[in-house]
């Protein structure tokens, strides 16, 4: 697996991301109890600490964040989201343990075992890997419930919409702080993850103005993350101007979609896919291009 999408959590984001409302104590307790039960079950499995120690620790840490949030009377959606992610991480750890067990059985099979038995063991290991992938997909869905996140050929890409900035400005709006709090928290919980922060604009204004504005917006996001304790060497910024529109620039709605910041996440080891990086140099140097 190139990246545990469940790490990507909880990390972003359109104007609908604002959390609101409170829930009753029984509702909070039910969410937390499901997560605790899942983690307790996994922790009791043989070889849990050696086969999935990292994954189990991640689940326990996320549960701790959820419990702290509940104790501080945070909004129900925040507590429920953290509890859900902790539960998904526990399932990932369980799948990893079962995969290790299956692999051990395969390796320990005697040479005289028939091919049918060996094939069955290999299928069991494959099924365990599929369960792990399914658990990661569920964790990614936890992101999608609160963020604009999607899997692409560049890796996981989080789209931070026009909600972050006023038109033509690079100053972060007050409403951007919750989004960036979540991204910073995710990066703190996953200290090997790196990100590429891309600034984008619509085609209003000159090429140079758009490119400078997009660079300033990307840097504004990076600066905000640095102020939250994220090291500079984990952040890359690039201004792409109007180079990569995701909608037509012929309508106000399309231009609004094009005014955005995109965050590309590395895998768990801090490695980006070969296709992760994009550049505006070829676009702006093409004498035959035309504006949308």
Buried (B, 14 or more C-beta within 10 A) or exposed (E): EBBBBBBBBBBBBBEEBEEEEEBEEEEBBBBBEBBBEBBEEBBEBEEBEEBBEEBBEBBBEBBEBBBEBBEEEBBBBBBBBBBBBBBBBBBBBBBBBBBBBBBBBBEEBEEEEEEEEBEBBBEBBEBBBEBBBBBBEBBBBBBEEBBBBEBEEBBBBBBBBBBBBEEEEBEBEEEBEBBBBBBBBBBEBBEEBBBBBBBBBBBBBEBEEBBBBBBBBBBBBBBBBBEBEBEEEBBBBBBBBBBBBEBBBEEEEBBBBBBBBBBBBBBBEBBBBEEBEBEBEEBBEEEEEEEE
